[in-house]
Amino acid sequence: MENYKLKCKKRDLAVKAKKIKQAGFTLANVYGHHMEPTSIQINELEAAKFLKAHAVGSKVLLDIEGDENLAIFKDAQRDPLSYKVIHIDFQVLTKGEKIKVTVPIIFKNKESLSKDNVLQEQLSEIEISTLPKFLIDHVDLDVSKYKIGDSITVSDLDVSGDKNIDVITPPDAQLCVISHAAKYSEVPADGEGATNEVAVEAETTEE
């Protein structure tokens, strides 16, 4: 898959951050093990487009005035009131050097579960270590393959068997449990009248 390219330009440190933002740019910082930290600026519309489609840990090709650097998206700071992005951090990757990142888990085909079943998600991401060329943006978990009562752990993920990726999160860490929605009868306070059945999430216990 071709890496997403984000065009950037070096920031003129003589210009105040407020003025740069008013001109329609988002401030960012680029750093790496073999380079000096560099302040850059990105068109805010392009930055917003990138952030909408990518999570922390995603790979991106930063085109800094023609100098291309493969990097990962490390963090984004947002204004607490407007939630507008005010700063982004990127880490440049070094060929042949492993990097440790956290990647999100995407629970797929949840709609395939019976309406009487409940998917209890307990872990939303895992930590991995790998070379830049094998870096992944996320991990898929197809829940349609499992049945009620199943407890899915990190060891059940396909990535756990990938020889090119070291999964740091413990293999027995629980990702989710598929349980059933129990029903109970809701009795009126005066004890009269018909009862109403209400579905509630069942409690599950591990043996």
C-alpha positions, 0 to 999 in steps of 0.5 A, a space after each residue: 500500500 502506498 504511503 499517504 503523502 503530506 506536504 509540509 514546509 519548514 517553519 520560520 521561527 522568526 514568525 510568531 505561532 499565532 500569525 502562522 495559524 491565522 494564515 491557515 497553517 497547523 504547526 508540527 514537529 518532526 524528530 528522529 534518532 538521527 536528526 535534529 528536531 525540526 519545526 514545520 507547518 502544514 496547510 490546516 485543511 490538509 492536516 485535518 484531512 490526514 487526521 480524519 483518516 489516520 490514527 496515532 501510529 499510522 505511517 505517513 510520507 512527509 514531503 518537507 519542501 521536496 525532502 521526503 521522510 517516512 514517519 509515523 504520526 505520534 500525537 496531536 494536541 487539540 484546543 480543549 474548547 474548539 477541539 481544533 488541532 493546534 500541534 502535531 508530532 511526527 517521528 521519522 523512521 530509520 531504515 533497518 531500525 525497529 520501532 515500538 508503536 501502539 496500534 488500534 484494534 478494529 473489531 470487524 463484523 460486529 453486526 453479524 452477532 445475534 441481537 441476543 449477544 453482546 460484545 464486551 470490548 476490553 482492549 482497544 489497542 496493542 503494542 508492537 515492535 517492527 521494522 519500518 517496512 513491516 509497520 502496520 496502522 491497525 489490527 483487524 479482529 473478525 468477531 464473526 468467527 467466534 461464538 457466545 462464551 468465547 474469550 478472545 485474547 491477543 494470542 488469537 490475533 493474526 499478527 501474533 503469528 507474524 514473524 516480522 512483528 513482535 507483539 509486546 502486549 502479553 499474549 493472554 491479555 483479553 481483547 473481548 468477550 462474547 456474552 448473551 443479553 440476559 432478561 429479567 422481569 421488572 415488577 411494578 412497585 405495588 406488585 400488580 400488573 404485567 411484568 416487563 422484560 428488560 434486556 441487560 448485559 450478562 455478567 461473565 466470569 472466567 474459569 
